[in-house]
Amino acid sequence: MSPSTSSPTEIIRRAFLKIDESKVLGAVDSLDLRGHGKISAVVGIPLRNLQQRRDVTTFAATAPVAALRGLLELLAMTPLEKVVDALGDHADNPSYDQLGTAVDQLLADGSTNDDIVALLAFAIAEEFPAGPHCRRLLDERKDFELPQLPEAVVTTSLLAPKEVDPQVREQRRVRREQEKQRKKGPSSVRPARPVKAKRGEKPAAPAPERPTAPAVPSTTPRRAIPFTPMELERFRPDHPLVGWVVLAEVPFDAVDPLLPEQKSKERPALVVAASDDAILARAIYTGPAPARHVFQAWRRLGLDHVCYIDDTRTPVSVSSGSLERLGQLNDAEWNALL
C-alpha cells in the first residue's frame, strides 16, 4: 500500500522495518526503563522486550502504537532539529519543494536515509502541517521506499483481543447505557451550603464572578481534560491561566546526584488547571523521552529550538501575578496535546 493512502500507524510500523536494525536497537538501548514511574506499562514493556529479545521485526509489527511513537521520536529528534534549521522561517508550514530541498541538504551534510525516514514518519504520525509532503517524499523517492508489513502478524498479550461471550457483551452494553442515563440526571455534586450571618452582622455580599480567559478563535472546539478528584479539589480547570505557557519553577521528579541541593528548575510549562496559589502544569523540555512529545507551538511562542512537552501533570506553587507568560495555545494546538 502506498504511503499516501496508509494510516499513520501503518507508516510508523513500516518505517521501523526500513530503518537499519542496529540503529533501532542503539536507540532503545540508550533508554533507562528500569522502574521508571513516568513510563506506562503499554510503553515500557514492549521497549524492554525489544532490549532483551533484539527482534525489531516483531516489535514493528506488534508493539502498541504508543511504544512505537516514543522510540520513533527518539530516532527523529536530531534530523528534526536539523530540518527545522534548514527550513528557517518556513519550518512551520513548508511547501513540498522547500521540504525536498531541506532533506537534500541534510543528506549532503551527512544524514542517512534512515534519519530521513524516521523524520518523515514522525512528522506524519504527529500530523505536522507538512505531513502530506512527507507522504509524497516517501512515495516518490526510491531511497525512502517503505517495505510492506508481514502478512502474518502475531499479536502480543497487550494487544490480543479477548473472546467475549455475546451474552456478557450485551450485559455490559446495557450497563453502559444505564450509566449514561444516570449521568444525564441531576448532578451528584452536593451544592455548597449558604453561610448564615451571625447575630448582629449583616449578610455577606455575594462574591463577584471570577474572570475567564478570553476565547481564542478556532474552527474546532477545545477538548476537555479529565482530572482526578484530588486535582479538582485543588485546581480549577476554568482558571484564566489555563492554556497559557508560562515560565515556572518546576520541581524535579528525582534527586540529581551531581546537584543534590537543586530541587527545581525554571522552565516553560503549559497550565492545564490552576488555583490562586498554584498551577497544574505540563513541563516543557529541550530533550525527548518516552513520556514526552514534540511541542508544536514552540516556534510561534518564541522558544529558540524544538521542545518536548511531558505527559505528566505537576503541581507548582506560584503567585499568579508573578508568572511570566510566553503565549497562549489556540484550540487546535491544545487539542493536539490531548
VMD Tcl script that draws the C-alpha trace (Angstrom):
set ca {
  {0.00 0.00 0.00}
  {1.26 3.48 -0.89}
  {2.27 5.84 1.97}
  {-0.21 8.37 0.53}
  {-3.09 6.06 1.46}
  {-1.60 4.30 4.52}
  {-2.65 5.16 8.06}
  {-0.11 6.94 10.28}
  {0.21 3.81 12.43}
  {1.00 1.63 9.40}
  {3.61 4.13 8.22}
  {5.27 4.05 11.66}
  {5.42 0.25 11.61}
  {6.80 0.14 8.07}
  {9.37 2.82 8.95}
  {10.80 0.58 11.70}
  {11.14 -2.21 9.14}
  {13.00 0.19 6.83}
  {15.43 1.66 9.38}
  {18.57 -0.38 10.00}
  {18.12 -2.72 12.97}
  {21.35 -1.62 14.63}
  {20.12 1.97 14.68}
  {16.79 0.99 16.25}
  {18.49 -1.21 18.86}
  {21.02 1.51 19.64}
  {18.17 3.94 20.31}
  {16.25 1.59 22.60}
  {19.45 0.61 24.44}
  {20.01 4.28 25.28}
  {16.81 4.28 27.37}
  {16.80 3.51 31.09}
  {13.48 1.69 31.52}
  {14.09 0.12 34.92}
  {11.41 1.15 37.40}
  {10.66 4.40 35.56}
  {7.49 5.71 37.18}
  {6.62 8.03 34.32}
  {6.53 5.31 31.65}
  {3.30 3.38 31.40}
  {3.32 -0.40 31.00}
  {1.97 -0.17 27.46}
  {5.14 1.74 26.51}
  {7.72 0.33 28.89}
  {7.06 -3.40 28.48}
  {7.41 -3.51 24.65}
  {10.57 -1.38 24.81}
  {12.09 -3.62 27.48}
  {11.16 -6.68 25.41}
  {12.97 -5.13 22.45}
  {16.04 -4.50 24.60}
  {16.09 -8.14 25.68}
  {14.91 -10.05 22.59}
  {16.50 -7.84 19.88}
  {13.63 -8.62 17.47}
  {12.93 -5.39 15.61}
  {10.56 -7.03 13.10}
  {8.22 -8.34 15.81}
  {8.38 -5.02 17.63}
  {7.49 -3.12 14.43}
  {4.59 -5.44 13.59}
  {3.02 -5.96 17.02}
  {4.04 -3.29 19.56}
  {1.41 -0.80 20.78}
  {1.50 2.44 18.82}
  {2.44 4.42 21.95}
  {5.69 2.45 22.26}
  {6.40 2.81 18.55}
  {5.85 6.57 18.61}
  {8.04 7.03 21.69}
  {11.01 5.27 20.10}
  {10.40 6.88 16.71}
  {10.52 10.30 18.35}
  {13.94 9.47 19.77}
  {15.18 8.46 16.30}
  {13.70 11.56 14.67}
  {14.92 14.13 17.22}
  {18.26 15.02 15.61}
  {17.09 15.14 11.97}
  {14.03 17.13 13.07}
  {16.19 19.81 14.65}
  {18.39 19.90 11.52}
  {15.49 20.21 9.09}
  {13.95 23.00 11.19}
  {17.23 24.91 10.94}
  {17.44 24.23 7.20}
  {13.88 25.45 6.58}
  {14.32 28.59 8.66}
  {11.23 30.81 8.51}
  {9.39 28.16 6.50}
  {9.69 25.48 9.20}
  {6.09 25.77 10.42}
  {4.46 25.03 7.07}
  {6.94 24.42 4.22}
  {5.99 23.73 0.62}
  {6.86 20.40 -0.97}
  {9.83 21.91 -2.83}
  {11.13 23.63 0.30}
  {10.93 20.40 2.28}
  {12.59 18.42 -0.51}
  {15.44 20.92 -0.70}
  {15.92 20.79 3.08}
  {16.01 16.98 3.01}
  {18.64 17.06 0.26}
  {20.67 19.48 2.36}
  {20.51 17.11 5.34}
  {21.70 14.20 3.18}
  {24.54 16.29 1.79}
  {25.57 17.23 5.33}
  {25.85 13.60 6.44}
  {22.35 12.49 7.49}
  {21.43 8.97 6.41}
  {18.35 7.66 4.65}
  {17.35 6.12 7.99}
  {17.42 9.57 9.59}
  {15.16 10.97 6.87}
  {12.71 8.04 7.03}
  {12.42 8.48 10.83}
  {11.88 12.22 10.36}
  {9.19 11.82 7.67}
  {7.34 9.05 9.53}
  {7.39 11.07 12.75}
  {6.03 14.18 11.02}
  {3.18 12.08 9.58}
  {2.47 10.45 12.96}
  {2.36 13.83 14.70}
  {0.16 15.30 11.94}
  {2.53 18.16 11.18}
  {1.25 20.59 8.51}
  {3.95 19.18 6.19}
  {2.62 15.64 6.67}
  {1.19 15.37 3.10}
  {4.56 16.44 1.67}
  {6.28 13.80 3.81}
  {3.95 11.14 2.40}
  {4.77 12.33 -1.12}
  {8.51 12.10 -0.45}
  {8.10 8.53 0.80}
  {6.07 7.77 -2.33}
  {8.35 9.35 -4.91}
  {11.89 8.77 -3.63}
  {13.16 5.25 -4.15}
  {15.71 5.54 -1.32}
  {12.89 6.16 1.17}
  {10.58 3.39 -0.05}
  {8.97 1.58 2.90}
  {8.71 -2.22 2.99}
  {5.30 -3.83 3.41}
  {4.28 -5.27 6.76}
  {4.43 -9.06 7.04}
  {1.10 -10.68 6.26}
  {1.06 -12.89 9.33}
  {1.21 -10.67 12.41}
  {1.38 -12.33 15.82}
  {-0.18 -10.00 18.35}
  {1.28 -9.52 21.79}
  {-0.62 -10.06 25.01}
  {-1.04 -6.30 25.33}
  {-2.91 -6.17 22.03}
  {-4.60 -9.56 21.71}
  {-8.39 -9.14 21.82}
  {-10.21 -11.31 24.33}
  {-13.06 -13.53 23.24}
  {-16.19 -12.27 24.98}
  {-19.41 -14.21 25.26}
  {-22.24 -12.41 23.35}
  {-24.46 -12.51 26.44}
  {-21.78 -10.90 28.58}
  {-21.21 -8.25 25.88}
  {-24.93 -7.41 25.86}
  {-24.99 -7.12 29.66}
  {-22.08 -4.70 29.50}
  {-23.83 -2.66 26.83}
  {-26.96 -2.38 28.99}
  {-24.89 -1.28 31.99}
  {-23.16 1.39 29.89}
  {-26.50 2.73 28.70}
  {-27.81 2.81 32.27}
  {-24.68 4.66 33.38}
  {-25.16 7.23 30.59}
  {-28.75 7.81 31.64}
  {-27.71 8.18 35.26}
  {-25.11 10.78 34.36}
  {-27.66 12.79 32.42}
  {-29.74 13.19 35.57}
  {-29.27 15.77 38.35}
  {-25.68 16.39 39.32}
  {-24.43 14.20 42.15}
  {-22.26 17.05 43.46}
  {-23.71 18.41 46.67}
  {-24.29 22.18 46.44}
  {-22.44 24.36 48.90}
  {-24.47 25.39 51.93}
  {-25.13 29.10 52.32}
  {-23.20 30.66 55.19}
  {-25.51 32.13 57.81}
  {-24.62 35.52 59.21}
  {-24.00 35.75 62.93}
  {-26.47 37.60 65.07}
  {-25.96 41.32 64.70}
  {-23.94 41.03 61.47}
  {-25.09 41.94 58.01}
  {-25.20 39.12 55.45}
  {-22.08 38.99 53.29}
  {-22.41 40.27 49.74}
  {-22.26 37.60 47.03}
  {-18.77 37.01 45.66}
  {-18.14 38.52 42.23}
  {-17.82 36.16 39.32}
  {-14.27 35.09 38.57}
  {-12.90 36.32 35.25}
  {-12.50 33.78 32.49}
  {-9.80 33.61 29.86}
  {-10.60 35.34 26.56}
  {-11.77 32.96 23.87}
  {-9.24 32.14 21.17}
  {-10.81 31.94 17.69}
  {-10.69 28.43 16.24}
  {-12.66 26.21 13.88}
  {-12.54 23.29 16.34}
  {-13.85 23.30 19.92}
  {-11.38 22.90 22.75}
  {-11.41 19.43 24.27}
  {-11.88 18.95 27.99}
  {-9.22 17.24 30.12}
  {-10.26 14.51 32.57}
  {-8.97 15.29 36.06}
  {-8.70 13.20 39.20}
  {-10.90 14.11 42.19}
  {-7.82 15.25 44.12}
  {-6.79 17.55 41.29}
  {-10.27 19.06 41.12}
  {-10.23 19.69 44.88}
  {-7.20 21.94 44.49}
  {-7.34 23.32 40.95}
  {-9.89 24.97 38.65}
  {-9.96 23.77 35.03}
  {-11.61 27.09 34.05}
  {-8.95 29.33 35.61}
  {-7.86 32.23 33.35}
  {-4.30 30.85 33.22}
  {-5.39 27.56 31.61}
  {-3.97 27.25 28.10}
  {-1.10 29.66 28.74}
  {2.56 28.67 28.52}
  {4.39 30.29 31.44}
  {7.84 30.27 32.99}
  {7.60 28.37 36.26}
  {9.94 26.81 38.81}
  {9.15 23.15 38.08}
  {10.29 20.66 40.76}
  {12.46 17.70 39.76}
  {10.90 14.25 39.97}
  {14.18 12.79 41.30}
  {17.34 13.95 43.06}
  {20.20 14.87 40.74}
  {23.29 13.08 42.18}
  {25.54 15.82 40.75}
  {23.48 18.67 42.24}
  {21.53 17.18 45.16}
  {20.81 20.60 46.61}
  {18.96 21.73 43.46}
  {15.30 20.78 43.78}
  {13.75 22.56 40.81}
  {14.46 24.49 37.62}
  {12.76 27.34 35.81}
  {11.35 26.09 32.52}
  {8.35 26.70 30.24}
  {5.19 24.87 31.27}
  {1.65 24.59 29.92}
  {-1.01 25.37 32.52}
  {-3.88 22.83 32.42}
  {-5.56 23.93 35.66}
  {-4.81 26.47 38.38}
  {-5.78 27.97 41.71}
  {-4.96 31.26 43.41}
  {-1.61 29.98 44.68}
  {-0.60 27.11 42.37}
  {-0.79 25.75 38.85}
  {-1.16 22.23 37.49}
  {1.26 22.18 34.58}
  {2.88 20.01 31.93}
  {6.56 20.91 31.83}
  {8.33 21.60 28.52}
  {11.86 20.23 28.00}
  {14.64 20.56 25.45}
  {15.21 16.79 25.17}
  {12.90 13.91 24.21}
  {11.80 10.96 26.35}
  {9.22 8.18 26.00}
  {6.71 10.18 28.08}
  {7.25 13.42 26.08}
  {6.03 14.62 22.69}
  {7.05 17.40 20.33}
  {5.55 20.72 21.40}
  {4.41 22.00 18.03}
  {3.82 25.61 19.16}
  {7.45 26.11 20.22}
  {8.37 28.42 17.34}
  {5.22 30.54 17.49}
  {5.75 31.15 21.21}
  {9.32 32.33 20.68}
  {11.21 29.31 22.03}
  {14.59 29.03 20.31}
  {14.63 25.30 19.44}
  {12.44 22.21 19.17}
  {10.89 21.40 22.55}
  {9.09 18.43 24.08}
  {6.10 18.53 26.43}
  {5.78 15.99 29.21}
  {2.63 13.90 29.67}
  {2.86 14.20 33.47}
  {0.90 16.95 35.23}
  {2.91 18.56 38.04}
  {1.57 20.88 40.79}
  {3.69 24.03 41.06}
  {3.24 26.56 43.85}
  {3.28 30.07 42.38}
  {1.96 33.56 42.70}
  {-0.16 34.01 39.56}
  {0.68 37.69 39.34}
  {4.41 36.97 39.12}
  {4.33 34.40 36.31}
  {5.89 35.36 33.00}
  {3.51 34.41 30.21}
  {5.10 33.26 26.95}
  {1.90 32.83 24.98}
  {-1.47 31.11 24.81}
  {-2.28 27.97 22.83}
  {-5.09 28.11 20.32}
  {-7.73 25.38 20.35}
  {-6.07 23.29 17.62}
  {-2.70 23.35 19.45}
  {-4.42 22.47 22.72}
  {-6.32 19.55 21.17}
  {-3.17 18.16 19.57}
  {-1.70 17.58 23.04}
  {-4.64 15.52 24.38}
}
mol new
graphics top color blue
foreach p $ca { graphics top sphere $p radius 0.5 }
foreach p [lrange $ca 0 end-1] q [lrange $ca 1 end] { graphics top cylinder $p $q radius 0.2 }
display resetview
